[in-house]
Amino acid sequence: MTGQSRTAGQGPPDGQGPPARADRTGGGPSRRSFLTSLVAAPTLALVTSAGAEAAAPRSAHAAVPTLPAVADLFDLGDLFILAGAPTSALLALLVEADGTIRFRLPREEVGQGLTTAVAMLVAEELDAPLAHVRVELDDARPELLFNQLTGSSNAIRSLYGPVRQTAATARARLVAAAARRWNLPRSALTTADGAVRAPDGRTAGYGALAADAADPRLIVLGATPKKTARHSLVGTPTGRVDARAMVTGAQKYTLDLDVPGARPCVLRRPPTLGGTVRAVTNLAAVRAMPGVLHVVTVPTGVAVVAETFGQAIVAKDALKVTWGPGPADHLSDEQVRAKLRAAAPAPLVAPLLTPYVDAEFDFAFVSHAPMETNSAVADVRADRAEIWSGLKSPIIARQSIAAALGLPVDKVTVHVVQAGGSFGRRLFFDAALEAALVSQACRRPVRLMWTRVDDTRHGRMRPATHHKIRATHLLGEVLTFEHRVAAAETDFRHGLGEILTATVASLPLIGNAALAQTIFRTTVSSPYHFGLTTQTLTEVATGVPTGSWRSVYSANTRGAEEIMVDELAARTGKDPYLFRRAFLKNAAQRAVLDKVAEEGEWGRPMEPGRAQGIAFHEEYRSRTACLVEIDTRDPDHARVTKAVIAVDVGLPVNPRGLQAQMIGGLTDAISTTLRAGLHLDKGLPLEGSYSQFHWARQRDTPHDVRVFVLPATGEEPGGAGELGVPAAVGAIANAWARATGRKPRSFPLDFDVDFTPYPR
């Protein structure tokens, strides 16, 4: 696979320049007032705190009768930024005596490149070499309230200002310390390469100045981050700071941690989702097996602790358990589809005398399938507990674990560990809670691992959805566009990452439903002027454990809409690219669409069985277009052979990281559009491994992938983590439709059970 990250042109002119910043970004004012607390030591340590700031949504430009959706005015990222504003700058930066700069990051790194982007921001503002910066994941900090949840493509959006301000404050203090030492005005000094420089050639490294800069008597007011035009590192394609550690095996994940006395642990899980343990009939025999140390029952199954994972797994498999029923025991795919189809309301607009297009779509349940399965290490004592795990909501994890153990929150320490993938899965903390309960029952540290079968069958999954779409049109204009989404309920009971909103989300009937509607409304919108446009969500309780999956509602909802756009274009006799271009709302949207059409040679002749597809998506103040080519000549293996992607995130911090994000989104779309899904059979997915859950392999991915990162169109970054999936879903489905002459309606398109399921 090849990829490119380029400063791209804007494509064919349309008489409009890029939109003004107020037209393309949301959020509050960019200036914040800071109070800096200092600790006198042989280091410079900063903890900055911001006063509350107001955030007002910015209106979107509308040139034709389609009104802005809620997400166009105030999206989920804006909501998280507003909720986290009171604590958004409680950030810790340390300059050590050797010049090392350490930044404590209150977010999770799961492979998205966040630590690299944040290190770039710190290095940029401090004028320090990137190699001098160490970004470390912060422990769970309840004082941050809503500001330690990693999700909604919001990490860089929410951290961009506070991180820069913290680093700029550190730089100002270092300059002030040097000025006092040399008896020079601060304005005469400059910074570069991790040092302060005087006009006469004297230099002082940051490490040598750290103790003086930490002096509370040193007064520094009004530190200001750099203007975008002065950036020398931000905006430059940069390799990951952890790349070498990952490819050499030096990167430590949860199960690599050396916690003294922690013994391997696995669980025997029920034969249906949410089943309960009634009895273990051979407990004594299993406890006597080689290496077995403990066998204990927890709410989610029977745990075996042993000297090795191999011994624990053998003993787990030998358990004879009588199981109680789960909430979805008699539920299979057909019943789920019937429930969703019945729940989706009919379109409100009757076509009457106008031409119309109707379509219905089904999307299967999908596993998150991160490379690293759920895992945690726990050391629970009588009066305290310590937990290590990959966590995107560590505050609610700490609070919930404390409650389950019967300990005060301040007696529970939760360490956030870099994780090998998430895609939304690690918003929940199942493994950490299980490990804590097992450790408490055994009175010893444990190292708990979900097997791949556990993770695929019992892990949370993207909800199945059903979509009804109707569009009416006349004389080349789209008059109405209605989209009715029915989905298996998505579990948002992690709230905004802390106990208060998690408790509200757990209230019967209204709690989770209200949060679901809020998330749907603040993420889903149409980028097209399609007249009267409505998008609604109806959720159905199924008892199936679900959770946010990359792009949450947008992957399926906007993916289905992009298929519908192609069918509208065909019905009106228009080219799919030109049809989109005519109805997109602004020049920034058209720029990315034009870029992929130009670079991908849209419309080039292709032999039968091969075709191009194109699609567009906008979310989180960013936008992207995707063009793919597909080969369907082998009926058993349709394959995407080429992809061209253009992306505009306003201000790209690390274009290489954005390239990786978009390629990741493309791979997710290839997988879930063509082959990857979960078959629910009598309360349990049939799939139990990568060999059965058909995620894209290298042979399934295109050799020719080009990603064009458009130059900065704003002063702040938009979201990117989830942006790449929906447009790629639409482009792949549209290419498949053009290549086969069939309308795609059920996803994944190839969804046969071509394997023998593992025993339950």
C-alpha positions, 0 to 999 in steps of 0.5 A, a space after each residue: 500500500 502506498 500513500 501520499 500526504 500533500 499540499 493540494 490545490 483547490 481543484 476547479 475554481 467555482 468563483 468562491 474562495 475558501 469560506 471564512 473561519 466563522 463558516 467552517 469551525 465551531 467552538 468558543 473563543 480562542 483566548 483564555 485567561 490562565 492562572 499558573 501555579 508553580 512548584 520550586 524544584 530543580 525542574 520547571 513544573 507548570 499546572 495551568 488552569 483556565 477560567 470558564 469561557 463562553 462558547 457560542 455556536 456559529 451559524 452555517 451559510 445557507 444559500 438554498 432552502 435546506 436549513 442547517 442541522 443541529 450538527 452544522 451549528 453545534 456539534 458533539 465536539 463543541 459539546 465536549 469542549 464546552 463541558 470540559 472548558 472549566 478544567 480544559 487547561 489543568 495540564 501538567 508540563 515538566 522541564 527537567 534538569 537534563 532538558 527533557 520536557 514531560 507532558 502529562 496527557 489526559 487522554 488515551 493513545 490507542 494508535 491514533 497518533 495523539 501522543 505524536 501530535 501533542 508532542 509536536 504542539 509542545 515542541 512547537 511552542 517551546 522551540 524545542 527539538 521533538 526528541 526532547 519531548 516525552 508525552 506520558 498518559 495521565 492517571 485517572 483524575 476525577 478533578 478533570 470532570 468531563 475532560 478525560 474522555 477520549 472520543 468523538 474525534 475531539 482530542 486535538 480539537 479540545 487540546 489544541 489551545 490549552 496545550 499550546 498555552 501551557 507550553 507558551 507559558 513555560 517558554 515565557 518563564 524560561 526566557 524570564 529566568 535567562 533575562 534575570 540571570 543575564 540582566 537583559 530585557 526579555 525582549 532581547 532574547 530568543 529561543 531555539 533548539 531547546 535553549 534561550 539565546 542572547 544577542 551576544 551569543 550566550 545560550 542557556 539550555 532549558 534544563 539549566 534554566 528550569 530551577 530558576 524558571 520555577 521560582 514563584 517570585 519570577 513574575 510572567 504575564 501574558 504568555 501568548 502562543 505562536 501565530 499559525 504563520 510562525 509554525 515550523 513543526 506543526 503542519 509538517 508531516 512527522 513520523 510517530 514518536 512511538 513508531 520504533 518502540 512499536 515495530 521493535 516490540 519495546 512498546 509496553 501494553 497492559 499485559 507487558 507491565 511488570 507488576 510484582 506478583 500479578 498472575 495470569 487470569 482468564 474467564 469462562 464466559 456464558 454460552 449466551 450474551 449476558 448469561 449468569 453463573 448458577 453453579 460450578 459442578 467440578 470446582 474442586 477438580 479444576 482447583 487441583 489442576 496443574 498451576 491453578 491458584 484460584 477459581 472464583 465467580 464474578 458477575 460476568 463468569 468464572 475466573 481462573 488464576 494460574 501460574 501461566 496463561 496456558 494453564 489458566 485457559 486449560 483449566 477454564 475450558 475444563 470448568 463445568 458450569 450451569 448457566 442462567 439465561 441472558 437477555 438476548 438468548 432467543 435473538 438471532 439476525 432475522 429477529 433483530 432485522 424484523 424488530 428494526 424494520 418495524 421500528 423505523 417510521 415510514 417517510 412523512 412526505 407522500 410522493 404524490 405527483 413528484 418523482 421519488 426514490 425510495 431505498 431501505 438498507 440493513 447493516 449487521 452488528 460489527 465487532 470493534 476487533 482491536 489488535 489488543 484484546 481487553 486486558 487489565 492488571 489489578 492489585 487490590 488490597 484491603 484498604 486500596 487498589 491499583 489498576 492498569 488498563 487501556 482506558 478512554 474513560 478512566 474517571 468513570 472507570 475509577 469511580 465505578 471500580 471504587 464503588 464495586 470494591 467498596 473503597 473510597 475513590 481516593 484509595 483507588 489509582 487507575 493508570 491509563 496504559 497505551 492500547 493497541 486499538 480501540 475504535 470506541 471499544 475502550 470507552 467501557 472498562 469491562 476488563 478493568 472492573 473484572 480484574 479488580 473484582 477477581 483480585 479482591 476475591 483472590 487477595 492477590 494481583 492478577 493479570 486478566 486477559 480476554 481471549 480473542 474468542 471472548 473479545 469477538 463474541 462477548 465484547 461490545 459491538 456496533 449496533 445493527 441498523 435499518 434505514 428507510 430513505 425517501 427523496 423527491 425530485 422535480 426538474 433536476 432539483 431535490 425537493 425533500 430528503 427523509 432518512 429514518 434510522 432504526 438501530 439496536 440501542 447503543 450503550 452510552 452509559 459511560 456518560 461523558 466519562 464521569 459518574 454524574 452523566 453516567 448515572 443520568 445515562 443509566 436512568 431507565 427509559 429516558 437516560 440512555 435514550 436522551 444521550 443517544 438522541 443528543 449524539 445523533 443530532 450533534 453528529 449527523 447532518 447532510 452536506 447537500 442542499 436537498 430541500 426539506 431534509 430530515 434525519 431521525 433515530 429510533 433505538 430498539 432495546 435488544 439486550 445485545 452489548 453495544 458501544 460506540 464504533 468508529 463514526 458512531 451513527 455516521 458510518 451507516 447513516 451517511 454511508 447509506 445516504 451517499 448510496 442514495 445520492 448516486 441513485 438520485 443522480 442516476 434517476 435524474 440522468 446526472 453524473 454522480 460527481 457533478 451531481 454532488 458538486 451541484 448540491 454541496 453547500 460551499 466551496 470547502 466541500 467542493 474542494 475536496 470532492 474536486 481533488 479526488 475527481 481530478 487525482 482519481 481520474 473520475 470517469 476514465 473508461 474501465 472494463 466490465 466488472 470494474 468501476 469507480 465510486 465516489 462519496 463525500 462526508 463532513 463532520 466535526 468541522 472537517 470534510 473529506 471525499 473518497 474515490 475508489 476503484 473496485 474489481 468484482 470479476 471474481 464473484 467470491 472476492 470483490 476487491 478495492 484496487 485503488 483509493 484516492 482521498 482528500 481531507 480538509 481538517 482546517 488546520 492539520 497538525 500532523 499531515 502524516 498522522 491524518 494520512 494514517 487516520 484516513 487509510 485506517 477509515 478506508 480499511 474499516 470501510 472496506 471490511 464492513 462494506 464487503 465482508 466483516 460482520 457478526 451473525 447473531 445466533 440464539 443470543 451469541 455471535 457465531 464469529 470468534 476470531 479474525 479467521 471468522 470475522 472477515 476483517 480486511 487482510 493485506 490482500 483485500 486492501 488496495 496497493 494504490 492509495 493516495 491521501 491528499 491533506 489540503 493546506 490549512 483553511 482555518 486557525 484551529 484543527 477539526 476532528 479526524 479520527 472518525 471522519 474517514 469511514 462514512 465517505 469510504 463506505 459510500 464510495 465502495 458501495 457505489 463502485 460495487 453497484 456500478 460494477 455489478 449493476 445491482 443495488 447494494 442494500 444489505 451490509 456486509 455485501 458478502 455475509 455467508 457463514 463460511 466457517 465452523 463456529 467455535 463451541 459455545 
